[in-house]
């Protein structure tokens, strides 16, 4: 699984925990979910940047071969 996909999964898991924390009135669970969501968003962004950089390197390599 790519880093981008792991980030999306972590963000979704965090969003779920945050929602359960809000509904249950559990501020600790809510905060944990918000932290996980933020970590997931950062991981997803890093994964997206790595993917885009890889795509760029492939395009440059293809252009050089022509």
DRENDO-1510 file (C-alpha; in Angstrom, 1 decimal, always signed):
<recs>
REC; n; res; u; v; w
REC; 1; UNK; +0.0; +0.0; +0.0 .
REC; 2; UNK; +1.4; +3.4; -0.9 .
REC; 3; UNK; +2.1; +6.1; +1.6 .
REC; 4; UNK; -0.6; +8.2; +0.2 .
REC; 5; UNK; -3.2; +5.4; +0.7 .
REC; 6; UNK; -2.0; +4.7; +4.2 .
REC; 7; UNK; -2.4; +8.4; +5.0 .
REC; 8; UNK; -5.9; +8.4; +3.6 .
REC; 9; UNK; -6.8; +5.3; +5.8 .
REC; 10; UNK; -5.3; +6.9; +8.9 .
REC; 11; UNK; -7.2; +10.2; +8.2 .
REC; 12; UNK; -10.4; +8.2; +7.9 .
REC; 13; UNK; -9.7; +6.2; +11.0 .
REC; 14; UNK; -9.0; +9.5; +12.9 .
REC; 15; UNK; -12.2; +11.1; +11.6 .
REC; 16; UNK; -14.2; +8.1; +12.9 .
REC; 17; UNK; -12.5; +8.3; +16.3 .
REC; 18; UNK; -13.1; +12.0; +16.5 .
REC; 19; UNK; -16.8; +11.6; +15.6 .
REC; 20; UNK; -17.3; +8.8; +18.2 .
REC; 21; UNK; -15.5; +11.0; +20.8 .
REC; 22; UNK; -17.9; +13.9; +20.1 .
REC; 23; UNK; -21.0; +11.7; +20.2 .
REC; 24; UNK; -19.8; +9.9; +23.4 .
REC; 25; UNK; -18.6; +13.1; +25.0 .
REC; 26; UNK; -15.1; +11.6; +25.4 .
REC; 27; UNK; -12.8; +14.5; +24.8 .
REC; 28; UNK; -9.7; +12.3; +25.0 .
REC; 29; UNK; -10.9; +10.1; +22.2 .
REC; 30; UNK; -12.0; +13.2; +20.2 .
REC; 31; UNK; -8.5; +14.7; +20.6 .
REC; 32; UNK; -6.8; +11.3; +19.7 .
REC; 33; UNK; -9.0; +11.2; +16.6 .
REC; 34; UNK; -8.1; +14.8; +15.6 .
REC; 35; UNK; -4.4; +14.0; +16.0 .
REC; 36; UNK; -4.7; +10.9; +13.9 .
REC; 37; UNK; -6.6; +12.7; +11.2 .
REC; 38; UNK; -4.0; +15.4; +11.1 .
REC; 39; UNK; -1.2; +12.8; +10.9 .
REC; 40; UNK; -3.0; +11.0; +8.2 .
REC; 41; UNK; -3.5; +14.2; +6.2 .
REC; 42; UNK; +0.3; +15.0; +6.5 .
REC; 43; UNK; +1.2; +11.4; +5.5 .
REC; 44; UNK; -1.2; +11.6; +2.5 .
REC; 45; UNK; +0.3; +14.9; +1.4 .
REC; 46; UNK; +3.8; +13.5; +1.6 .
REC; 47; UNK; +2.8; +10.5; -0.3 .
REC; 48; UNK; +1.2; +12.6; -3.0 .
REC; 49; UNK; +4.3; +14.7; -3.3 .
REC; 50; UNK; +6.5; +11.6; -3.6 .
REC; 51; UNK; +4.2; +10.2; -6.3 .
REC; 52; UNK; +4.2; +13.5; -8.2 .
REC; 53; UNK; +8.0; +13.7; -8.0 .
REC; 54; UNK; +8.2; +10.1; -9.3 .
REC; 55; UNK; +5.9; +10.9; -12.2 .
REC; 56; UNK; +8.1; +14.0; -13.0 .
REC; 57; UNK; +11.3; +11.9; -13.0 .
REC; 58; UNK; +9.6; +9.3; -15.3 .
REC; 59; UNK; +8.5; +12.1; -17.7 .
REC; 60; UNK; +12.0; +13.6; -17.8 .
REC; 61; UNK; +13.5; +10.2; -18.4 .
REC; 62; UNK; +11.1; +9.6; -21.3 .
REC; 63; UNK; +11.9; +13.0; -22.8 .
REC; 64; UNK; +15.6; +12.3; -22.6 .
REC; 65; UNK; +15.3; +8.9; -24.3 .
REC; 66; UNK; +13.5; +10.6; -27.3 .
</recs>
